[in-house]
Amino acid sequence: MPQDPAAKKLLILGAGVGGLSVIKEIAEYDSAAAILDEIDITIVDEDFSHFLGFTLPWVMRGWRAADSVPIRPTEAALSRVNRVTGRVSAIDPQRRQATLADDTTLEFDALILATGARNAVDRVPGLADAVINGVAVHYYDYDAAAEAHRALSGFSGGRLMFLVTSPVYRCPVAPYEGAMLAADLLEATGVRAATEITAYTPEAQPMPSAGPYAGVELIAFLQQRGIAFHAEHQVVAVDSARRTVTFDNGTEAGFDLLMFIPPHRPAVTIGDEEWISVDTATMGTRHPGIYAIGDTTSVTTPWGRSLPKAAAFARNGAVSAARSALHYLGVIDGTEELSGQGYCYLDTGAGASSRGAGDFFAEPPQIHLSTPSAELNRQKTDEEHQWRALWETETPVLR
């Protein structure tokens, strides 16, 4: 859509769950039509394709094909928004400009950064070589998840290690969900009894941000499925020739197939800050009129833990940042702080899922994992269907 030179410019960087949730939030305001008379909204993304993270273990398990996972918003869904395809290379807070990889510059009056995190396999010595040599795989993008499925389907037994490479990663249950779904798959292929499955993490327990209970309950899920859990093991190197992992406590562990959670890095930064600190009252950065949400941010809860990099908090951040940006632009009154209410589904195999939900800002959180059920699994799949239907539609989200 053409831009009005007199309108105030809201620039959204990233069209994943966070960035699209900003648009959804604005659409739900009673005053949405009046707001759109005063501002121009531009959204930038590399390819306007994203996915819900919890669908990737389904690809690893073999329940979904890789090409069924991407969600691509239609032109109609974003018909009141200026779409720009490109990769963001820099943000200049003083000049109020974002620069793309092709040197295009986009001006803004307010900006919401929602570009997320990227995999950074090269941050662990030897890990990239292990991938190249075919002894290590991950499932943190849909093509990699398909490769992980092929590796598991061809696995004939031995030592299967799940490795969390860094305490900073997307979806806190994914390593353990992956281990349980791998056990489920190997049961189906007939080699579970011949396979030792282990999980290593630098964390003291799974889901540390969820309080004292959920992690203990998750470990019990693993133990019930014959999966050994090893806490406080930070990887320092992988040796693909010897098929060993060395940890910072001086110990080594061997594997025949390594399934790893890759190190992460933010896709876009501002200045010298890697993970971007925000004020949870507004999701504002240290730069006026610039907000950040989702996986690119670093939020410490009142309990002293890092808020999980999860879709629930990208959506919560979008609620706060949308209102804050519009308030900054002078088109609405008031702001809204980031909500600590969050949840996560956890597939446990055999068509069942568990769920943990509660206030992550409590001191401490009182979150428990529910008994796995087919009904919770249905709710999880419904969540994807509803989100996909919102964006793969011929109906404008903003009207």
C-alpha positions as CSV (number, residue, x, y, z in Angstrom):
1,M,0.0,0.0,0.0
2,P,1.3,3.6,-0.7
3,Q,2.6,5.5,2.3
4,D,1.2,8.8,3.4
5,P,4.2,11.2,3.8
6,A,2.4,13.0,6.7
7,A,1.6,9.8,8.6
8,K,3.7,8.7,11.5
9,K,5.8,5.6,10.7
10,L,5.7,2.4,12.7
11,L,8.4,0.0,11.5
12,I,8.1,-3.7,12.6
13,L,11.2,-5.8,11.9
14,G,10.4,-9.4,11.7
15,A,7.2,-11.2,10.6
16,G,7.3,-14.2,12.9
17,V,5.1,-14.8,15.9
18,G,6.2,-11.6,17.6
19,G,5.9,-9.2,14.7
20,L,2.6,-10.6,13.4
21,S,1.2,-10.5,16.9
22,V,1.8,-6.7,17.0
23,I,-0.4,-6.4,13.9
24,K,-3.0,-8.7,15.5
25,E,-3.0,-6.6,18.6
26,I,-3.5,-3.4,16.8
27,A,-6.3,-5.0,14.8
28,E,-8.2,-5.8,18.0
29,Y,-8.3,-2.2,19.3
30,D,-11.7,-0.6,19.0
31,S,-10.0,2.4,17.6
32,A,-8.0,0.4,14.9
33,A,-9.6,2.3,12.0
34,A,-8.7,5.7,13.5
35,I,-5.2,4.5,14.3
36,L,-4.6,3.5,10.7
37,D,-5.6,7.0,9.6
38,E,-2.7,8.4,11.6
39,I,0.1,5.9,11.1
40,D,1.7,3.9,8.3
41,I,2.8,0.4,9.3
42,T,5.7,-1.3,7.5
43,I,6.8,-4.8,8.3
44,V,10.1,-6.2,7.1
45,D,11.1,-9.9,6.8
46,E,13.6,-12.0,4.9
47,D,11.1,-14.2,3.2
48,F,7.7,-13.8,5.1
49,S,7.8,-17.4,6.2
50,H,7.8,-18.5,9.8
51,F,6.8,-21.5,11.9
52,L,5.6,-22.4,15.3
53,G,8.6,-23.9,17.2
54,F,6.6,-26.8,18.6
55,T,5.9,-28.2,15.1
56,L,9.6,-29.0,14.6
57,P,9.7,-32.0,16.9
58,W,6.7,-33.3,14.9
59,V,8.9,-33.3,11.8
60,M,11.7,-35.0,13.7
61,R,9.2,-37.7,14.8
62,G,8.0,-38.1,11.2
63,W,4.4,-36.9,11.9
64,R,4.8,-33.9,9.6
65,A,6.8,-33.2,6.4
66,A,9.2,-30.3,6.5
67,D,7.3,-28.4,3.8
68,S,4.1,-28.5,5.8
69,V,5.5,-26.4,8.6
70,P,6.1,-22.9,7.2
71,I,3.3,-20.3,7.6
72,R,3.3,-17.7,4.9
73,P,1.0,-14.7,5.5
74,T,-1.0,-13.8,2.3
75,E,-1.0,-10.4,0.6
76,A,-4.6,-10.1,1.7
77,A,-3.9,-10.8,5.3
78,L,-1.4,-7.9,5.4
79,S,-3.2,-5.7,2.9
80,R,-3.2,-2.6,5.2
81,V,0.6,-3.0,5.9
82,N,3.6,-2.1,3.8
83,R,5.6,-5.3,3.2
84,V,9.3,-5.1,2.6
85,T,11.3,-8.3,1.8
86,G,14.9,-8.0,3.0
87,R,17.4,-8.8,5.7
88,V,18.0,-6.1,8.4
89,S,21.7,-5.4,8.7
90,A,21.7,-2.3,11.0
91,I,19.6,0.0,13.1
92,D,20.5,3.6,13.7
93,P,18.6,4.9,16.7
94,Q,19.7,8.5,16.3
95,R,18.9,8.8,12.6
96,R,15.7,6.7,13.1
97,Q,16.7,4.4,10.2
98,A,17.0,0.7,9.6
99,T,19.3,-0.5,6.9
100,L,18.8,-3.7,4.9
101,A,21.4,-5.9,3.4
102,D,20.9,-4.4,-0.1
103,D,21.6,-0.9,1.5
104,T,17.9,0.1,1.4
105,T,17.1,2.4,4.3
106,L,13.8,2.6,6.0
107,E,12.9,5.5,8.2
108,F,10.7,5.2,11.3
109,D,9.2,7.3,14.1
110,A,8.8,4.2,16.3
111,L,10.3,0.7,15.8
112,I,9.5,-2.7,17.2
113,L,12.3,-5.3,16.8
114,A,11.0,-8.8,16.5
115,T,13.7,-10.5,14.4
116,G,14.2,-13.4,16.8
117,A,17.2,-15.7,17.3
118,R,19.3,-17.8,14.9
119,N,21.2,-21.0,15.2
120,A,24.9,-20.6,15.7
121,V,26.4,-24.1,15.4
122,D,29.9,-22.7,15.0
123,R,30.0,-21.5,18.6
124,V,30.9,-25.0,19.9
125,P,34.3,-26.3,18.7
126,G,33.9,-29.4,16.6
127,L,30.1,-29.3,16.4
128,A,29.9,-28.1,12.8
129,D,32.4,-30.9,11.8
130,A,30.2,-33.5,13.6
131,V,27.2,-32.3,11.5
132,I,29.3,-32.4,8.3
133,N,30.5,-35.9,9.2
134,G,26.9,-37.1,9.7
135,V,27.2,-38.0,13.4
136,A,25.2,-35.0,14.7
137,V,21.9,-33.5,13.9
138,H,19.5,-30.9,15.3
139,Y,15.8,-30.1,14.8
140,Y,15.8,-26.3,15.2
141,D,14.7,-25.5,11.7
142,Y,12.4,-27.6,9.5
143,D,15.1,-28.9,7.1
144,A,17.3,-29.9,10.0
145,A,14.3,-31.6,11.7
146,A,13.7,-33.6,8.5
147,E,17.4,-34.6,8.5
148,A,17.0,-35.6,12.2
149,H,14.1,-37.8,11.3
150,R,16.1,-39.6,8.6
151,A,19.0,-40.1,11.1
152,L,16.7,-41.5,13.7
153,S,14.8,-43.7,11.3
154,G,18.1,-45.3,10.2
155,F,19.5,-45.7,13.7
156,S,20.1,-49.3,14.5
157,G,20.8,-48.9,18.2
158,G,23.6,-47.7,20.5
159,R,24.2,-44.4,22.3
160,L,21.8,-41.6,21.5
161,M,22.7,-38.3,23.2
162,F,20.5,-35.2,23.5
163,L,22.8,-32.2,24.2
164,V,21.8,-28.7,25.2
165,T,24.8,-26.7,24.2
166,S,23.9,-23.4,26.0
167,P,21.5,-22.2,28.7
168,V,20.1,-19.7,26.2
169,Y,17.8,-21.4,23.7
170,R,14.3,-21.2,22.2
171,C,11.6,-23.4,23.8
172,P,12.8,-24.7,27.1
173,V,11.0,-28.1,26.8
174,A,12.2,-28.9,23.3
175,P,15.3,-30.9,24.2
176,Y,13.3,-33.2,26.5
177,E,10.3,-33.4,24.2
178,G,12.8,-34.4,21.5
179,A,14.2,-37.2,23.6
180,M,10.8,-38.6,24.4
181,L,9.6,-38.4,20.8
182,A,12.9,-40.1,19.7
183,A,12.2,-42.9,22.2
184,D,8.7,-43.1,20.8
185,L,10.0,-43.4,17.2
186,L,12.7,-45.9,18.1
187,E,10.0,-48.0,19.8
188,A,8.1,-48.0,16.5
189,T,11.2,-49.0,14.5
190,G,12.0,-51.8,16.9
191,V,15.4,-50.6,18.2
192,R,14.4,-48.8,21.5
193,A,15.6,-51.7,23.6
194,A,18.9,-51.6,21.9
195,T,19.3,-47.8,22.5
196,E,20.6,-45.9,25.5
197,I,19.2,-42.4,25.5
198,T,20.8,-39.7,27.6
199,A,20.1,-35.9,28.0
200,Y,22.9,-33.5,29.0
201,T,22.3,-29.8,29.9
202,P,24.2,-27.0,31.6
203,E,21.0,-26.2,33.6
204,A,20.5,-27.5,37.1
205,Q,17.1,-28.8,36.0
206,P,14.8,-28.5,33.0
207,M,12.6,-25.4,32.7
208,P,14.5,-23.4,35.4
209,S,12.3,-20.3,34.8
210,A,9.2,-22.3,35.7
211,G,9.9,-22.6,39.4
212,P,11.0,-25.5,41.5
213,Y,8.4,-28.1,40.4
214,A,8.0,-28.4,36.7
215,G,11.7,-29.4,36.1
216,V,11.5,-32.2,38.6
217,E,8.3,-33.4,37.0
218,L,9.9,-33.3,33.6
219,I,12.8,-35.4,34.8
220,A,10.3,-38.0,36.1
221,F,8.8,-38.1,32.6
222,L,12.2,-38.9,31.2
223,Q,13.0,-41.5,33.8
224,Q,9.6,-43.2,33.1
225,R,10.8,-43.6,29.5
226,G,14.2,-44.8,30.4
227,I,16.0,-41.6,29.5
228,A,19.0,-40.6,31.7
229,F,19.2,-37.0,32.7
230,H,22.5,-35.2,33.4
231,A,22.4,-31.7,34.8
232,E,25.1,-29.0,35.0
233,H,27.1,-30.3,32.1
234,Q,28.3,-27.4,29.8
235,V,29.8,-28.7,26.6
236,V,33.2,-27.2,25.6
237,A,34.0,-29.4,22.5
238,V,32.7,-32.2,20.3
239,D,35.1,-34.7,18.7
240,S,33.3,-36.3,15.7
241,A,36.1,-38.8,15.0
242,R,36.0,-40.2,18.6
243,R,32.3,-39.4,18.9
244,T,32.7,-37.8,22.3
245,V,31.6,-34.7,24.0
246,T,33.8,-32.9,26.5
247,F,32.3,-30.9,29.3
248,D,33.6,-28.0,31.4
249,N,33.8,-30.3,34.5
250,G,36.5,-32.4,32.8
251,T,34.2,-35.3,32.0
252,E,33.6,-36.9,28.6
253,A,30.6,-38.8,27.3
254,G,30.4,-40.9,24.1
255,F,27.6,-41.1,21.5
256,D,26.8,-42.9,18.3
257,L,24.3,-40.2,17.3
258,L,24.3,-36.7,18.7
259,M,21.0,-34.8,18.7
260,F,21.8,-31.3,19.9
261,I,20.1,-28.0,20.7
262,P,22.3,-25.5,18.8
263,P,23.7,-22.4,20.4
264,H,21.8,-19.2,19.5
265,R,22.6,-15.7,18.6
266,P,20.2,-12.7,18.0
267,A,19.4,-12.1,14.3
268,V,19.7,-8.4,14.7
269,T,21.4,-6.3,17.5
270,I,21.4,-2.6,18.4
271,G,24.9,-1.3,19.1
272,D,27.1,-3.5,21.2
273,E,24.3,-5.3,23.1
274,E,23.8,-9.0,22.1
275,W,20.5,-10.0,23.7
276,I,18.6,-6.8,24.1
277,S,17.5,-5.6,27.5
278,V,14.1,-4.1,27.8
279,D,11.9,-2.4,30.4
280,T,9.1,-4.8,31.0
281,A,6.7,-1.9,31.8
282,T,6.8,-1.0,28.1
283,M,9.2,-3.4,26.2
284,G,11.3,-0.3,25.5
285,T,15.0,-0.5,24.9
286,R,17.4,2.2,26.1
287,H,16.6,4.1,22.9
288,P,13.4,6.2,23.0
289,G,10.7,4.9,20.7
290,I,12.5,1.6,20.0
291,Y,10.9,-1.6,21.4
292,A,12.0,-5.2,21.3
293,I,10.0,-8.4,21.8
294,G,10.4,-12.2,21.7
295,D,13.6,-14.2,21.3
296,T,15.9,-11.3,20.7
297,T,15.3,-9.9,24.2
298,S,16.8,-10.6,27.6
299,V,14.3,-10.4,30.4
300,T,15.1,-11.3,34.0
301,T,12.1,-12.3,36.1
302,P,11.6,-11.1,39.7
303,W,12.7,-14.6,40.7
304,G,16.0,-14.0,39.1
305,R,15.7,-16.3,36.2
306,S,15.7,-15.6,32.5
307,L,12.2,-15.4,30.9
308,P,11.9,-18.3,28.4
309,K,12.4,-17.7,24.7
310,A,8.9,-19.0,23.9
311,A,6.0,-18.0,21.6
312,A,3.8,-17.2,24.6
313,F,6.1,-14.4,25.7
314,A,6.6,-13.1,22.1
315,R,2.8,-12.7,22.0
316,N,2.8,-11.0,25.5
317,G,5.6,-8.7,24.4
318,A,3.6,-7.8,21.3
319,V,0.7,-6.7,23.4
320,S,2.9,-4.4,25.5
321,A,5.1,-3.1,22.6
322,A,2.2,-2.3,20.3
323,R,0.5,-0.2,22.9
324,S,3.8,1.4,24.0
325,A,4.7,2.3,20.4
326,L,1.3,3.8,19.6
327,H,1.4,5.7,22.9
328,Y,4.8,7.0,21.9
329,L,3.4,8.1,18.5
330,G,0.6,10.0,20.3
331,V,-2.3,8.0,18.9
332,I,-3.5,6.2,22.0
333,D,-3.4,6.8,25.7
334,G,-1.6,4.5,28.2
335,T,0.8,1.6,28.1
336,E,0.7,-2.0,29.3
337,E,3.4,-3.9,31.0
338,L,4.6,-7.3,29.9
339,S,2.5,-10.2,31.3
340,G,4.3,-13.1,33.0
341,Q,1.5,-15.5,32.3
342,G,2.8,-18.2,30.0
343,Y,2.4,-21.8,29.1
344,C,4.0,-24.5,27.1
345,Y,2.9,-27.9,25.7
346,L,5.1,-30.9,25.9
347,D,4.7,-33.9,23.7
348,T,5.5,-37.1,25.6
349,G,4.8,-39.7,22.8
350,A,2.0,-42.0,21.9
351,G,-0.2,-39.1,20.9
352,A,-0.2,-37.5,24.3
353,S,0.9,-34.0,25.5
354,S,1.4,-32.4,28.9
355,R,1.1,-28.7,29.7
356,G,2.7,-26.3,32.1
357,A,1.1,-22.9,32.7
358,G,1.2,-20.1,35.2
359,D,2.8,-16.8,36.2
360,F,6.5,-16.8,35.4
361,F,6.9,-13.5,37.3
362,A,5.8,-15.1,40.7
363,E,8.4,-15.5,43.4
364,P,8.8,-18.3,42.7
365,P,6.5,-19.6,40.0
366,Q,4.2,-22.4,41.0
367,I,4.0,-24.2,37.7
368,H,3.3,-27.9,37.4
369,L,3.2,-30.2,34.4
370,S,-0.2,-31.9,33.9
371,T,-0.7,-35.5,33.3
372,P,-0.2,-36.2,29.5
373,S,-3.4,-36.7,27.6
374,A,-4.8,-36.9,24.0
375,E,-7.0,-33.9,24.8
376,L,-3.9,-31.6,25.5
377,N,-2.4,-32.9,22.3
378,R,-5.5,-31.9,20.4
379,Q,-5.3,-28.4,22.0
380,K,-1.7,-28.1,20.9
381,T,-2.5,-29.0,17.2
382,D,-5.5,-26.6,17.3
383,E,-3.3,-23.8,18.3
384,E,-1.3,-24.2,15.1
385,H,-4.4,-24.5,13.0
386,Q,-5.9,-21.3,14.4
387,W,-2.7,-19.3,14.0
388,R,-2.2,-20.5,10.5
389,A,-5.8,-19.8,9.6
390,L,-5.4,-16.2,10.8
391,W,-2.5,-15.5,8.3
392,E,-3.1,-17.8,5.4
393,T,-6.4,-16.2,4.6
394,E,-8.0,-13.8,2.0
395,T,-9.4,-11.7,4.8
396,P,-7.4,-8.6,6.0
397,V,-6.3,-8.8,9.6
398,L,-6.3,-5.0,9.7
399,R,-9.5,-3.5,8.4
